[in-house]
């Protein structure tokens, strides 16, 4: 098709399909107009093919065609396409040289982004000989201002003087393939160039790190950075964005109409609401009601508080799942991350500290130096980050999570970049015991490789155990057959449809901030004091202030579920029951028959501390008899006489803790 024919056909299309939108856009001073490409394809398939074939030249013609339409008010508009054919939707790793110059549609997650900065769109030069004005259009490929090659009037080739320039705002972002399509492989990434109205304040929020977007744009090539004034044979590719659409709906963008609000309020008053919510989370998974209820509480969250002295008390609830193989942890975590906006799922075996929190990377080619790159926890701000195989995350990287889980921020100071990023993220972690199956008689620190301090950050911890039980096994087997293999699909459909549940959670988090009533506070306080009262003398400590604050968060979440503005005794009791379940599974010490919070949090248990004191007394006594250097055999013999059976383990722990040392093999000395 010829240029004039393209302009005429598109003008006709606009008059027929978009005249009202054009009139409104020009009257309101808008900068662009979104066009549904499928309508163009139905109107004139040949015109649609021409646009896809040579988009850069044709887009200029399409924008010029608007000027030929009789509108109430004239104005220049950019054409922004959406709903491209499926054939143009290319995975980042599959982009090749044949796609250069073509209009593509690419899905990805924003990994890092530059600041919005003005760039020169065109420069007017003056010829030094004849004084003619020459306009040179600057493109995203030009790293420096490009001067004219020569004057068309007099032929002058140098000495051009810049007299005028036009600016527009621009931004570079790097997008990578989404988590869900890169299992077991490194995600590929591509740079995207945004300009003009694509970096407005509203659009900037959509293109900040962590957002999942669809970019429609023209693929272009650019030479790699010059090497000793020589042009590199290898080329970089970029996507010159024509339009950007949010794939994930943000909390603020969830449209809750009056009909939705009516359904949500009805659910909040339903006496069976907790049961219905549990039935809406992973309905194909049998049982695990306590775990599902804990995750539901996590999704709704507690109420964050800012104290007068500036201290911030988090409202996020962190949950740890440790269990036997085939217990359903991974499936449960994946489904949870997909349930709410910005939720992320990562596997600990393939993630590093920067991949979880944040890092600084160097990008001279596009972003111009050191830039901040957000990790999964920062990307999940105000949402949930599910970290599978949590025990496989290195100890150093687990330390990086402590700040995020405690106060909801990630601080970084590298390469002259000092920043604190928001990470008000609820962590849902899952791990497998080192011995293959969870053993309630072995302390948690000996079963999973999780830092003690980090382990204490979790509000609730659950052990998912696979214990043979004829009745339960038969019910589970029947349930699996019924829901997955008989074709009936019975029990598979969530009680509350996922879209409505998402809106329910968003409505509760934005409209409901329940206050703790005196009665509910007293119930939580009584439980806390009753548990603390058991820790007298040599008895283990069963609960600490961390669990006390967790109980308040859980009770607030329970009230949020009911859309109530006050936390009642019933909410407090639900929180207490969940906490009891968690403490029983991880904190029960078989040696004392009591709950020991140190056992649940991976620290040294009360029974172990008692044994260490006995061994220390033995060493002190032998030091007065034998001297400073004592044979290890003598210590072992005397300790066993005092009732300590596992002396070897106790001595090994004492060496690790720095209480004793071995001056030579077979002998110990107290420090």
C-alpha positions as CSV (number, residue, x, y, z in Angstrom):
1,X,0.0,0.0,0.0
2,X,1.2,3.5,-0.8
3,X,1.6,6.1,1.9
4,X,-1.4,8.2,1.0
5,X,-3.6,5.1,0.8
6,X,-2.5,4.1,4.3
7,X,-3.3,7.5,5.7
8,X,-6.7,7.6,3.9
9,X,-7.7,4.1,5.1
10,X,-6.7,4.8,8.7
11,X,-8.5,8.1,8.7
12,X,-11.6,6.3,7.6
13,X,-11.1,3.7,10.3
14,X,-10.8,6.5,13.0
15,X,-13.9,8.3,11.8
16,X,-15.9,5.1,11.9
17,X,-14.6,3.6,15.2
18,X,-12.9,6.3,17.2
19,X,-14.3,9.7,16.4
20,X,-15.8,10.3,19.8
21,X,-12.6,9.1,21.5
22,X,-10.5,11.4,19.3
23,X,-12.7,14.4,20.0
24,X,-12.6,13.8,23.8
25,X,-8.8,13.2,23.7
26,X,-8.0,16.4,21.9
27,X,-10.5,18.5,23.9
28,X,-9.1,17.2,27.2
29,X,-5.5,17.7,26.1
30,X,-4.5,14.1,26.2
31,X,-1.2,13.0,24.6
32,X,-2.2,9.7,23.2
33,X,-5.1,7.5,22.0
34,X,-5.3,3.7,22.6
35,X,-6.4,1.7,19.5
36,X,-7.6,-1.9,19.6
37,X,-5.5,-3.5,16.9
38,X,-8.1,-6.3,16.4
39,X,-10.6,-3.7,15.2
40,X,-8.0,-2.5,12.6
41,X,-7.5,-6.1,11.5
42,X,-11.3,-6.6,11.0
43,X,-11.7,-3.3,9.3
44,X,-8.8,-3.7,6.8
45,X,-6.6,-6.8,7.1
46,X,-4.2,-5.4,4.5
47,X,-3.7,-2.2,6.5
48,X,-3.1,-4.3,9.7
49,X,-0.4,-6.3,7.9
50,X,1.3,-3.1,6.7
51,X,1.4,-1.8,10.2
52,X,3.0,-5.0,11.5
53,X,5.4,-5.2,8.6
54,X,6.9,-1.7,8.9
55,X,5.6,-0.2,12.1
56,X,8.0,2.7,12.6
57,X,7.3,4.4,9.3
58,X,3.6,3.6,9.4
59,X,3.1,4.8,12.9
60,X,4.2,8.3,11.8
61,X,1.7,8.1,8.9
62,X,-1.1,7.0,11.2
63,X,-0.4,9.9,13.6
64,X,-0.4,12.3,10.6
65,X,-3.8,10.9,9.4
66,X,-5.4,12.3,12.6
67,X,-4.8,15.9,11.3
68,X,-7.0,15.1,8.2
69,X,-10.0,14.4,10.5
70,X,-12.4,17.3,11.2
71,X,-12.3,17.6,15.0
72,X,-13.7,20.3,17.4
73,X,-10.2,21.0,18.5
74,X,-6.9,20.1,16.8
75,X,-4.0,18.5,18.6
76,X,-1.2,16.0,18.1
77,X,-1.8,12.5,19.5
78,X,0.4,9.4,19.7
79,X,-1.2,6.1,18.6
80,X,-0.9,3.4,21.3
81,X,-1.9,-0.1,20.2
82,X,-3.3,-2.9,22.4
83,X,-4.6,-6.4,21.8
84,X,-2.1,-7.3,19.1
85,X,-2.4,-10.7,17.3
86,X,-1.1,-13.8,19.2
87,X,1.6,-14.3,16.6
88,X,3.4,-11.1,17.8
89,X,3.5,-12.3,21.4
90,X,7.1,-13.4,21.7
91,X,8.9,-14.8,24.8
92,X,12.0,-12.8,25.6
93,X,14.4,-15.7,25.2
94,X,13.0,-16.4,21.7
95,X,13.6,-12.9,20.2
96,X,15.9,-13.1,17.2
97,X,17.5,-10.9,14.5
98,X,14.5,-11.5,12.2
99,X,12.3,-9.7,14.7
100,X,14.3,-6.4,14.5
101,X,12.1,-3.6,13.1
102,X,8.9,-5.6,13.9
103,X,6.0,-4.7,16.3
104,X,6.1,-7.2,19.2
105,X,4.3,-8.0,22.3
106,X,6.4,-9.1,25.3
107,X,5.4,-10.1,28.9
108,X,7.8,-9.6,31.8
109,X,8.4,-8.4,35.3
110,X,10.2,-5.1,35.8
111,X,13.6,-5.9,37.4
112,X,15.2,-2.5,37.5
113,X,14.5,1.0,36.2
114,X,16.3,4.3,35.8
115,X,15.0,7.6,37.0
116,X,12.9,9.7,34.6
117,X,15.2,12.2,32.8
118,X,14.7,14.7,30.0
119,X,16.1,13.7,26.6
120,X,16.5,15.6,23.4
121,X,14.0,14.7,20.8
122,X,15.1,17.0,18.0
123,X,17.7,19.7,17.6
124,X,17.7,22.7,15.2
125,X,21.2,23.6,13.8
126,X,22.3,26.7,11.9
127,X,24.6,26.4,8.9
128,X,27.7,28.6,9.4
129,X,27.9,29.5,5.7
130,X,24.3,30.1,4.5
131,X,22.5,30.5,7.8
132,X,19.9,27.8,6.9
133,X,18.1,26.1,9.8
134,X,18.4,22.3,9.8
135,X,16.3,20.0,12.1
136,X,17.8,16.7,13.1
137,X,15.6,14.1,14.8
138,X,17.4,12.4,17.7
139,X,16.6,8.7,18.3
140,X,17.0,6.4,21.3
141,X,20.0,4.9,19.5
142,X,21.9,8.2,19.8
143,X,24.0,8.4,23.0
144,X,25.2,11.9,22.0
145,X,23.6,14.7,20.1
146,X,23.8,13.9,16.4
147,X,24.6,16.9,14.0
148,X,23.6,17.0,10.4
149,X,25.9,15.4,7.9
150,X,25.9,18.4,5.5
151,X,23.8,21.4,4.6
152,X,21.5,20.6,1.7
153,X,21.7,24.3,0.5
154,X,25.4,25.1,0.4
155,X,27.0,21.7,1.1
156,X,28.8,22.7,4.3
157,X,29.8,19.7,6.4
158,X,31.0,21.1,9.7
159,X,30.7,24.1,12.1
160,X,27.0,23.7,12.6
161,X,25.7,25.7,15.6
162,X,22.9,24.4,17.8
163,X,20.2,27.1,18.1
164,X,17.2,25.2,19.5
165,X,16.2,21.9,20.9
166,X,13.0,20.0,22.0
167,X,12.9,17.7,25.0
168,X,10.8,14.9,26.2
169,X,10.9,12.8,29.4
170,X,12.3,9.3,29.1
171,X,13.1,6.2,31.2
172,X,14.9,2.9,30.7
173,X,13.5,-0.3,32.4
174,X,14.8,-3.9,32.3
175,X,12.1,-6.6,32.2
176,X,12.7,-10.3,32.7
177,X,10.6,-13.4,32.0
178,X,8.0,-14.0,34.7
179,X,8.8,-16.5,37.6
180,X,6.2,-19.0,36.6
181,X,7.6,-19.7,33.1
182,X,11.3,-20.0,34.2
183,X,11.3,-23.0,36.5
184,X,14.8,-24.4,36.5
185,X,16.3,-21.9,34.1
186,X,17.8,-18.4,34.3
187,X,15.2,-15.8,33.2
188,X,16.1,-13.8,30.1
189,X,15.8,-10.0,30.1
190,X,15.5,-7.1,27.6
191,X,15.7,-3.3,27.9
192,X,12.6,-1.2,27.3
193,X,12.7,2.5,26.3
194,X,9.8,4.5,27.6
195,X,9.1,8.1,26.7
196,X,6.5,10.9,26.7
197,X,3.2,10.0,28.2
198,X,4.4,6.4,29.0
199,X,6.3,7.8,32.0
200,X,3.5,9.9,33.5
201,X,3.1,9.6,37.3
202,X,0.4,6.9,36.8
203,X,2.4,5.0,34.2
204,X,5.6,5.3,36.3
205,X,3.9,3.4,39.1
206,X,3.1,0.6,36.7
207,X,6.7,0.4,35.5
208,X,8.4,0.4,38.9
209,X,10.4,-2.8,39.9
210,X,8.1,-5.6,40.8
211,X,5.3,-4.9,38.4
212,X,4.3,-7.5,35.8
213,X,3.6,-5.7,32.5
214,X,3.0,-6.4,28.8
215,X,5.1,-4.2,26.5
216,X,4.0,-3.5,22.9
217,X,6.8,-2.0,21.0
218,X,9.3,-2.0,18.0
219,X,12.4,-4.1,18.4
220,X,15.5,-2.1,17.6
221,X,19.2,-2.8,17.6
222,X,22.0,-0.6,19.0
223,X,25.8,-1.1,18.8
224,X,27.4,-2.2,22.0
225,X,29.5,0.3,23.9
226,X,32.5,1.4,21.9
227,X,35.8,-0.5,22.5
228,X,38.8,1.8,21.9
229,X,36.9,3.9,19.4
230,X,36.0,0.8,17.4
231,X,32.5,-0.4,16.7
232,X,31.6,-3.8,18.2
233,X,30.3,-6.5,15.9
234,X,27.8,-7.5,18.5
235,X,24.6,-5.6,18.9
236,X,22.3,-4.9,21.8
237,X,18.6,-5.1,21.3
238,X,15.9,-2.9,22.9
239,X,12.2,-2.5,22.8
240,X,11.0,1.0,21.9
241,X,7.7,0.9,23.7
242,X,4.5,1.9,21.9
243,X,2.3,0.9,24.8
244,X,2.5,-0.6,28.3
245,X,-0.2,-2.5,30.0
246,X,-0.3,-3.8,33.6
247,X,-0.8,-7.6,33.6
248,X,-1.2,-7.9,37.3
249,X,-3.9,-5.8,38.9
250,X,-2.6,-3.7,41.8
251,X,-4.5,-3.4,45.1
252,X,-5.6,0.1,44.1
253,X,-6.8,-1.0,40.7
254,X,-9.1,-3.7,41.9
255,X,-12.5,-2.4,40.9
256,X,-15.0,-3.1,43.7
257,X,-18.4,-2.1,42.4
258,X,-21.5,-1.8,44.6
259,X,-22.5,-5.4,43.8
260,X,-19.1,-6.7,44.9
261,X,-19.3,-4.6,48.1
262,X,-22.7,-6.1,48.8
263,X,-21.3,-9.7,48.4
264,X,-18.2,-8.9,50.5
265,X,-20.3,-7.5,53.4
266,X,-22.6,-10.5,53.3
267,X,-19.5,-12.8,53.5
268,X,-18.2,-10.8,56.5
269,X,-21.4,-11.5,58.4
270,X,-21.6,-15.2,57.5
271,X,-21.1,-17.2,60.7
272,X,-19.3,-19.9,58.6
273,X,-16.9,-17.4,56.9
274,X,-13.7,-19.0,58.3
275,X,-14.8,-22.4,57.1
276,X,-15.6,-21.0,53.7
277,X,-12.3,-19.2,53.4
278,X,-10.4,-22.4,54.3
279,X,-12.5,-24.2,51.6
280,X,-11.5,-21.6,49.1
281,X,-7.7,-22.0,49.5
282,X,-6.4,-25.0,47.5
283,X,-9.7,-27.0,47.6
284,X,-8.1,-29.9,45.8
285,X,-5.8,-30.5,48.8
286,X,-7.3,-32.7,51.5
287,X,-7.1,-31.6,55.1
288,X,-4.5,-29.1,56.4
289,X,-7.3,-26.9,57.9
290,X,-5.1,-25.3,60.6
291,X,-2.4,-24.5,58.0
292,X,-4.9,-23.1,55.6
293,X,-6.5,-21.0,58.3
294,X,-3.1,-19.6,59.3
295,X,-2.4,-18.6,55.6
296,X,-5.8,-17.0,55.4
297,X,-4.9,-15.0,58.5
298,X,-1.6,-14.1,56.8
299,X,-3.4,-12.8,53.6
300,X,-5.6,-10.5,55.6
301,X,-2.9,-9.5,58.0
302,X,-2.8,-7.5,61.2
303,X,-2.9,-3.7,61.6
304,X,0.6,-2.0,61.4
305,X,1.2,0.6,64.1
306,X,3.4,3.7,64.3
307,X,4.2,4.6,67.9
308,X,4.8,8.1,69.1
309,X,8.5,7.6,69.4
310,X,8.7,6.5,65.7
311,X,8.8,2.8,66.4
312,X,6.9,0.8,63.8
313,X,5.1,-2.4,64.7
314,X,4.6,-4.7,61.7
315,X,1.2,-6.0,60.8
316,X,2.5,-8.7,58.5
317,X,2.2,-12.3,59.6
318,X,5.1,-14.7,58.8
319,X,4.4,-18.5,58.5
320,X,6.8,-21.4,58.3
321,X,5.9,-24.8,56.9
322,X,8.2,-27.8,57.5
323,X,7.2,-31.2,56.6
324,X,7.5,-34.6,55.0
325,X,7.8,-35.2,51.2
326,X,4.4,-35.1,49.3
327,X,2.8,-33.1,52.1
328,X,1.7,-30.4,49.6
329,X,3.8,-27.5,50.7
330,X,4.9,-26.3,47.3
331,X,1.5,-26.5,45.8
332,X,-0.1,-24.6,48.7
333,X,2.6,-21.9,48.5
334,X,2.2,-21.5,44.7
335,X,-1.5,-21.1,45.0
336,X,-1.2,-18.6,47.8
337,X,1.2,-16.4,45.8
338,X,-1.2,-16.3,42.9
339,X,-4.2,-15.4,45.0
340,X,-3.3,-11.7,45.6
341,X,-1.7,-8.9,43.6
342,X,2.2,-8.7,43.6
343,X,2.5,-12.2,45.2
344,X,5.7,-13.9,44.3
345,X,6.9,-17.6,44.5
346,X,10.6,-18.4,44.5
347,X,12.6,-21.5,45.2
348,X,15.4,-21.3,47.8
349,X,17.6,-23.7,45.9
350,X,18.0,-21.2,43.0
351,X,17.8,-17.8,44.8
352,X,20.6,-15.6,46.3
353,X,20.5,-12.8,48.8
354,X,20.3,-10.0,46.1
355,X,17.6,-12.2,44.4
356,X,15.6,-12.1,47.6
357,X,16.2,-8.5,48.9
358,X,18.1,-6.1,46.7
359,X,21.5,-5.5,45.0
360,X,23.4,-2.9,43.0
361,X,24.4,-3.7,39.4
362,X,26.3,-1.8,36.8
363,X,24.8,-0.9,33.4
364,X,26.7,1.6,31.4
365,X,25.0,0.7,28.1
366,X,21.5,1.8,28.9
367,X,21.1,3.1,32.5
368,X,24.4,4.8,32.7
369,X,26.3,3.4,35.7
370,X,25.3,1.8,39.0
371,X,21.6,1.1,39.5
372,X,19.5,-0.5,42.2
373,X,17.9,-3.8,41.4
374,X,15.0,-5.1,43.6
375,X,14.7,-8.7,44.7
376,X,11.6,-10.9,45.2
377,X,10.8,-9.6,48.7
378,X,10.9,-6.0,47.7
379,X,8.9,-6.8,44.5
380,X,6.3,-8.3,46.8
381,X,5.9,-5.2,49.0
382,X,2.4,-5.1,50.6
383,X,1.8,-8.7,49.4
384,X,3.1,-12.2,50.1
385,X,6.4,-13.8,49.0
386,X,6.4,-17.6,49.1
387,X,9.9,-19.0,49.5
388,X,10.1,-22.8,48.9
389,X,13.0,-24.9,50.0
390,X,13.8,-22.1,52.5
391,X,16.4,-24.2,54.3
392,X,18.5,-24.2,51.1
393,X,18.9,-20.5,51.1
394,X,22.4,-19.8,52.2
395,X,23.0,-18.7,55.8
396,X,24.4,-15.3,54.6
397,X,21.3,-14.7,52.4
398,X,19.0,-15.6,55.3
399,X,20.7,-12.8,57.3
400,X,19.6,-10.4,54.6
401,X,16.0,-11.3,55.3
402,X,16.1,-10.5,59.0
403,X,15.5,-6.7,58.5
404,X,12.7,-7.3,56.0
405,X,10.9,-9.7,58.3
406,X,11.4,-7.7,61.4
407,X,10.7,-4.0,60.4
408,X,9.6,-4.3,56.8
409,X,12.5,-2.6,55.0
410,X,15.6,-3.6,53.0
411,X,18.7,-1.4,53.5
412,X,21.6,-1.4,51.0
413,X,24.8,0.5,50.8
414,X,26.9,-0.4,47.8
415,X,28.8,1.5,45.1
416,X,27.9,4.9,46.6
417,X,24.2,4.0,46.5
418,X,22.7,4.2,50.0
419,X,19.0,3.4,50.0
420,X,16.2,1.9,52.1
421,X,13.5,0.1,50.1
422,X,10.0,-0.8,51.4
423,X,9.5,-4.5,52.0
424,X,6.3,-4.8,54.0
425,X,6.0,-8.4,52.8
426,X,4.5,-11.4,54.6
427,X,6.8,-14.4,54.2
428,X,5.4,-17.8,53.6
429,X,8.4,-20.2,53.9
430,X,8.6,-23.9,53.3
431,X,11.3,-26.4,54.0
432,X,12.2,-30.1,54.1
433,X,13.9,-31.7,57.1
434,X,17.5,-32.8,56.6
435,X,16.6,-36.4,57.6
436,X,13.9,-36.6,55.0
437,X,11.0,-36.7,57.5
438,X,10.1,-34.5,60.4
439,X,11.0,-35.9,63.8
440,X,9.1,-34.3,66.8
441,X,11.8,-35.7,69.2
442,X,14.6,-33.8,67.5
443,X,14.9,-30.0,68.0
444,X,14.1,-27.9,64.9
445,X,17.6,-26.4,64.6
446,X,18.9,-30.0,64.0
447,X,16.4,-30.7,61.3
448,X,16.4,-27.5,59.1
449,X,19.3,-25.2,58.2
450,X,17.6,-21.9,59.3
451,X,19.3,-19.2,61.3
452,X,18.1,-19.1,64.9
453,X,17.3,-15.4,64.8
454,X,15.4,-15.7,61.5
455,X,13.5,-18.7,62.8
456,X,12.3,-16.6,65.7
457,X,10.8,-14.0,63.3
458,X,8.0,-16.5,62.2
459,X,4.7,-15.9,64.0
460,X,3.5,-19.4,63.3
461,X,5.3,-22.7,62.5
462,X,3.7,-25.9,61.3
463,X,5.0,-29.4,60.8
464,X,3.2,-31.1,57.9
465,X,3.6,-34.8,58.8
466,X,2.7,-37.9,56.8
467,X,1.5,-40.3,59.5
468,X,-0.1,-43.6,58.4
469,X,-3.7,-43.8,59.6
470,X,-6.1,-46.3,57.9
471,X,-9.2,-44.1,58.2
472,X,-7.5,-40.8,57.2
473,X,-5.6,-42.5,54.3
474,X,-8.9,-44.0,52.9
475,X,-10.7,-40.6,53.1
476,X,-7.7,-38.9,51.4
477,X,-7.5,-41.6,48.6
478,X,-11.3,-41.3,48.0
479,X,-11.0,-37.5,47.9
480,X,-8.2,-37.6,45.3
481,X,-10.2,-40.0,43.1
482,X,-13.3,-37.9,43.4
483,X,-11.7,-34.5,42.7
484,X,-9.1,-35.4,40.0
485,X,-9.7,-38.7,38.3
486,X,-13.4,-39.5,38.1
487,X,-14.3,-36.5,36.0
488,X,-17.0,-35.2,38.4
489,X,-14.8,-32.4,39.7
490,X,-16.7,-32.5,43.0
491,X,-15.1,-30.5,45.7
492,X,-12.6,-28.8,43.3
493,X,-14.4,-25.4,42.9
494,X,-13.5,-22.9,45.6
495,X,-16.3,-22.0,48.0
496,X,-15.5,-18.3,47.3
497,X,-14.5,-17.6,43.7
498,X,-10.8,-16.4,43.6
499,X,-11.6,-13.0,42.0
500,X,-14.2,-12.2,44.7
501,X,-11.8,-13.5,47.4
502,X,-9.1,-11.1,46.0
503,X,-11.5,-8.2,46.2
504,X,-12.6,-9.3,49.7
505,X,-9.0,-9.2,51.0
506,X,-8.4,-5.9,49.3
507,X,-11.6,-4.4,50.8
508,X,-10.8,-5.6,54.3
509,X,-7.1,-4.4,54.2
510,X,-8.1,-0.9,53.0
511,X,-11.4,-0.3,54.9
512,X,-11.0,-2.2,58.2
513,X,-8.5,-1.4,61.0
514,X,-9.9,-3.2,64.0
515,X,-9.0,-2.0,67.5
516,X,-8.3,-4.5,70.4
517,X,-11.1,-4.4,72.9
518,X,-10.4,-4.6,76.6
519,X,-11.9,-8.1,76.9
520,X,-9.9,-9.5,73.9
521,X,-6.7,-7.9,75.3
522,X,-7.4,-9.5,78.7
523,X,-7.9,-12.9,77.1
524,X,-4.6,-12.7,75.2
525,X,-2.9,-11.4,78.4
526,X,-4.3,-14.2,80.5
527,X,-3.0,-16.8,78.1
528,X,0.4,-15.2,77.9
529,X,0.8,-14.9,81.7
530,X,-0.5,-18.5,82.3
531,X,2.1,-19.9,79.9
532,X,4.8,-17.7,81.4
533,X,3.9,-18.8,84.9
534,X,4.9,-22.4,84.0
535,X,8.5,-21.2,83.5
536,X,9.5,-21.2,87.2
537,X,12.7,-22.5,88.5
538,X,14.2,-25.0,86.1
539,X,11.1,-25.2,83.9
540,X,11.5,-24.1,80.2
541,X,10.1,-20.8,78.9
542,X,7.0,-21.6,76.9
543,X,6.2,-18.2,75.3
544,X,7.9,-14.8,74.8
545,X,6.9,-11.3,73.9
546,X,7.3,-12.1,70.2
547,X,4.5,-14.7,70.4
548,X,2.4,-12.1,72.5
549,X,2.6,-9.6,69.6
550,X,1.9,-12.4,67.1
551,X,-1.3,-13.2,69.0
552,X,-2.4,-9.6,68.7
553,X,-1.7,-9.6,64.9
554,X,-3.6,-12.9,64.5
555,X,-6.6,-11.6,66.5
556,X,-6.7,-8.4,64.4
557,X,-6.6,-10.5,61.2
558,X,-9.5,-12.6,62.5
559,X,-11.6,-9.4,63.1
560,X,-10.7,-8.1,59.6
561,X,-12.1,-11.3,58.1
562,X,-15.4,-10.4,59.8
563,X,-15.0,-6.8,58.6
564,X,-15.4,-5.8,62.3
565,X,-13.9,-2.6,63.7
566,X,-13.3,-4.3,67.1
567,X,-11.3,-7.4,68.1
568,X,-13.5,-9.6,70.2
569,X,-12.8,-12.4,72.7
570,X,-13.8,-14.9,69.9
571,X,-11.0,-13.4,67.7
572,X,-8.6,-13.7,70.5
573,X,-9.5,-17.4,71.1
574,X,-9.0,-18.2,67.4
575,X,-5.5,-16.6,67.6
576,X,-4.7,-18.5,70.8
577,X,-5.8,-21.9,69.3
578,X,-3.6,-21.4,66.3
579,X,-0.7,-20.4,68.5
580,X,-1.2,-23.5,70.7
581,X,-1.2,-25.7,67.6
582,X,2.1,-24.1,66.4
583,X,3.8,-24.4,69.8
584,X,2.7,-28.0,70.3
585,X,4.2,-29.0,67.0
586,X,7.5,-27.3,67.3
587,X,8.0,-26.5,71.0
588,X,7.1,-29.7,72.8
589,X,10.2,-31.0,74.6
590,X,9.9,-34.8,75.2
591,X,12.6,-34.7,78.0
592,X,10.6,-32.3,80.2
593,X,7.1,-33.0,78.8
594,X,6.5,-29.3,78.5
595,X,6.5,-26.6,75.8
596,X,9.9,-24.9,75.4
597,X,9.9,-21.8,73.1
598,X,13.7,-22.1,72.6
599,X,13.1,-25.5,71.1
600,X,10.6,-24.0,68.7
601,X,12.9,-21.1,67.7
602,X,16.0,-23.2,67.3
603,X,17.8,-22.0,70.4
604,X,19.3,-24.1,73.1
605,X,16.5,-25.8,75.1
606,X,16.0,-25.6,78.8
607,X,16.9,-29.3,79.3
608,X,20.1,-28.8,77.3
609,X,21.0,-25.8,79.4
610,X,20.5,-27.8,82.6
611,X,22.8,-30.6,81.3
612,X,25.5,-28.0,80.3
613,X,25.4,-26.6,83.9
614,X,25.9,-30.1,85.3
615,X,28.9,-30.7,83.0
616,X,30.3,-27.3,83.9
617,X,30.1,-28.1,87.6
618,X,31.9,-31.5,86.9
619,X,34.7,-29.7,85.1
620,X,34.9,-27.1,87.9
621,X,35.2,-29.8,90.5
622,X,37.8,-31.8,88.5
623,X,39.8,-28.6,87.9
624,X,40.4,-28.3,91.6
625,X,41.5,-31.9,91.9
626,X,43.4,-32.6,88.6
627,X,44.3,-29.2,87.3
628,X,43.3,-27.0,84.4
629,X,43.8,-29.7,81.7
630,X,41.3,-32.6,82.3
631,X,41.1,-35.9,80.4
632,X,37.8,-36.0,78.4
633,X,37.2,-39.6,79.5
634,X,37.1,-38.5,83.2
635,X,34.6,-35.7,82.4
636,X,32.4,-38.2,80.5
637,X,32.5,-40.8,83.3
638,X,31.6,-38.2,86.1
639,X,28.9,-36.6,84.0
640,X,27.2,-39.9,83.4
641,X,27.2,-40.6,87.1
642,X,25.3,-37.3,87.5
643,X,22.6,-38.5,85.0
644,X,23.8,-36.9,81.8
645,X,23.5,-39.5,79.0
646,X,24.5,-37.6,75.8
647,X,27.7,-36.3,77.2
648,X,29.5,-36.3,73.8
649,X,26.8,-34.1,72.2
650,X,26.9,-31.7,75.2
651,X,30.7,-31.4,75.0
652,X,30.6,-30.8,71.3
653,X,28.0,-28.0,71.8
654,X,30.1,-26.5,74.6
655,X,33.1,-26.4,72.2
656,X,31.0,-24.7,69.6
657,X,29.7,-22.2,72.1
658,X,33.2,-21.4,73.3
659,X,32.8,-22.7,76.9
660,X,35.6,-25.2,76.7
661,X,38.5,-25.9,74.3
662,X,40.9,-28.8,73.6
663,X,44.5,-27.8,74.3
664,X,45.5,-31.3,73.0
665,X,43.7,-34.4,71.7
666,X,41.7,-36.1,74.5
667,X,41.9,-33.3,77.0
668,X,39.6,-30.3,77.7
669,X,40.1,-27.0,79.5
670,X,37.6,-24.5,80.7
671,X,37.8,-21.0,79.2
